[in-house]
Amino acid sequence: MRGATHARWAACAMAVALATTACGGGGDTTGAGGAVLSSSWTDPQNPLEPANTNEVQGGKVLNMIFRGLKQYDPRTGEAEDVLAERIETTDSRNYTITVKDGWTFSNGEKVTARSFVDAWNYGASLKNNQKNAYFFGYIAGYDQVHPEQGEQRAATMSGLKVVDERTFTVALSQKFSSFPDTLGYNAFVPLPRAFFDDHAAWLSKPVGNGPYTVQSYTKGSEMQLARWGGYPGEDAARNDGVTLKVYTDNNTAYTDLMAGNLDLVDDVPAQQLKNVRGDLGDRYLNTPAGIIQTLSFPHYDKEWTKAGSVKVRQGLSRAIDRDQITRTIFQGTRTPATDWTSPVLGAEGGYKAGLCGQWCEYDAAAAKKLIAEGGGLPGGQVKITYNADTGSHKLWVDAVCNSINNALDNDRACVGNPIGTFADFRSKSTTQKLSGPFRAGWQMDYPLPQNFLQPLYYTNASSNDGKWSNEEFDKLIDRANAETDVAKAVQTFQQAEEVVRDNMASIPLWYQNGSAGWSDRLSNVALNPFSVPVYNEIKVG
């Protein structure tokens, strides 16, 4: 069975949920152009290497300047061919990929099979220390270029072979029926020779093959992107470019929008949700998105792995009144979470309402009892770490702590622990330098249940910042990935999710909608299922 089937389960559910987003499908670029729009943004954590970007802000830019073998439909989320002319397999383990002819990078270099093979080998290499290296883990030979221990033993993965200019083969170390659907993720985009020949120069001004080109970037200020007139795809930009302006507080961004100094805010601050309809009218969107907010734990800290720690985490979860917080803080734009995935997947796509069971239901007495049975809070207090450059985080963290404090009859049981910027926060969370729970919102990379589970909870996975590890969970994920029967794969993923639940590896809080507000200069504004503006579809003037 071809892997694309899996994306279609999720796409059917999302097509209903997102039917009102008025998102264009691309193709008709007549009248493209107009003017440059400005949009709120935050500095990404790392330079924009595709295999080293695993957070939203950097991902926004990569989605604008690159196109890969697949692209996720901005309305349905379905994985559709872009540079892939064909992806063929007979056994869900060995794939032959044919790249479309006629595609180039913005510097004129032709996109070939080698553009992909070289990029993937670079991303997987241990010496390059790429955060998304794990996404190449199913390719045969990955263990040689990125061993868990010791030095790199090979320069390239044995599972990648260039056949001719437009064809390459991929041999996986085990069956992975959904492998083609993952290829719309940014880690899998092609790279030009300039990336390897003068890496420093490329990082200062990345060259890609997408609808936009990077013109300039001043860290802490803005990035300017221009429409690429030579782009051969059907989703060419309908504006002249996008200026991404850096804001350390989304309340300031909203104020600038209202003052006419900014065109687009793609994260309406919680403080403004009660006013936004009156302020913007029909220039405001709030749509379902594949995003879940959780509290993660430092499982590398013995205080959170000792006997009784599961009960403590369960007790904290039961001390959080999700219903009240989503109503009062988020004005109903969040939905209390009852599992670890997202409703946008749909029941057939892997979402299971209520899987968390009693552990996600508020009960102060049960919370107090569980924490006491677990030996009490580590150090007598939990400090929830979050980045302070987004005002909404302080609001909900304070609300969560108030809920915990009220449930435990202790006004110092929980406090917020702000860290200045998103980049600083990510630096500490990804290098295991936190000693208590921390915010861990997850925006899906592709619409499969595997993406909500494996990158976050599989042993040593790319976004497993808390370093949780469970052998049973890993085996179930491997089994689900190899399964070619849709229903059986979903059932196995849900069994793996039950292991996460039984160990309370993290605390699910709520599912998040995407939100955006814009100026009267813009039209055709939409958010994709990942809550990112479909920049290339926006018209100016």
Phi, psi and omega in degrees: 000139180285145184297336185299339180304321184298320180295331183290330178298312182293323183297322180299319180291318184287332180299324177287312184296331187250014187298338184267008185279352177053042183272125180288155183263359181082184176103302181272105182252015177298138181080010180299150181118208180118265182203177180268136176255155178247141184220147179290152186199167173229141178308132176291161183293320187233165169304159192276046169288126184304321182277000181242009181246112180230029176228164193296315188294315175294323179298326178302315182292315180300324178293338181270329187254358180228153165226138181249198180296323180237159173220142181273123183307130185292349178256314186258338184084359182293140178283116183242149180294136172239282175275350178277117172280321177208142168232112189241142175204152175245350186223009181060020179228325179244122186239141172246123186244126176251125182271137178298148176276157173094003180260139176226165168279165184294347176270005177097347180292138181287140175274121183234178176302322180294331178301326178279313184299316179295320180295317182291321177295322177297314182297327182278337188297131179300321184293340180270350171052050181272134184295333180264015180306326184300333181295343177265007188296339180275351180281133181303135180093356178300323182294342178272327180269343180216065181293150178294329178223150177084187184272159177299134186251356177211154181277330183223162179280132181294339182279357178251125179223129173276123180270310176206189187303327185245006185229136170217159181245149179232119175254125179266158180281345175202167181297138176213091188292336181266008182308314180301328182288340179281347190283002171272354180286147188300333181298338187261009181287160178281161178229142178281167179298331181301330179299322183269325185286323178218078189298317181298317179295320180296317180297326180287335178207084185301142177246123180231201182228024183262188184293342182235157172239147177282125178264318180197158176213123173244109183304135180084356182235286182194161170238134178252126178240141181242150176299132178268111183294337182268009182295127185270356185282169180279353182248045179299154182293140178260013175226173182275346179162176181226130171256116179269113182262131183280127175234136176266359179211119182289345172293322177294321178299317180296319178299318178295323176300313182293333181272358180084015181261001182209144182267328189215130172242122183255018174208085182295124183297147182303326182297338185258358185297330179285341184253345195297323179296319178291325181287317191244343181061236182276009174264038180219135178237141171219107189228152178302145181215159179277066183227135174229139176260131179226168167252122177262165182232149177279084182292352174279352179264124185301336179295336182254008177236355181290168180306133179094350185294329178298317179295324178297315180295320177297319179295318177298320179298318181287346179272358183259119180272085184298320181301311182294318182294316181292332178283313189274321182275317188252007175051038177077009178272004170234155179236129180309131182280139176235009172205193184248015179245234179203142178299339181295341177290332185078161182298320180288338182268359174124349178283135178228099179301136176083004182299328180292334177064217184297337186290345177253013179256132182292128177202101185299316182296316180295322180298313181298319182294315181297316181294322177295316179295332180276001177099007178088170180291137178304122182071006178082001183200143173253138176243115182270115182272138179207163176274134187272357184277002170240112188301330183297328182297319179299318182300310184284327176296316177299321179293319177297315180295321177298320179296316179295315181298318179294319181295325184264001182054044183210106187285002176239012180294328183221135175221155174280150180229084185286142171242137192313301186237162178301317180298318178295318179299313180295324180300319181283320183288327182275351177247017174056052180244024178248148185248002180213186181298151181215152182294142183213063176297142181235124173254124187300145174273326175206153190278069177224146179300330178305324184287336177278346186246305188295311182297338185262332190232348178291145183305123178061025179291165190299326182244021177276069186293334179276352178061036172290144181214132179211120185296320180296317178301312181301316181295321180293322177296315178300318181293318180295320179296327182279344185287132178260349176272123186304308184298319180291323178297315179299315181299320181288321175300320181290329174294321177295321179295328177295329176293319175301316180297311186295337177257357185043057181301325172213166180255114175287134182254295181201157174273140187250137171276157170274145179223150178204147173227146185214164182280169180284001174283339188256153171214167180061039179275134178211158173249140176277177182297351179263003180074017179261135177303142175276079190303319185293342180270346186288135177254145182243134176096000000 
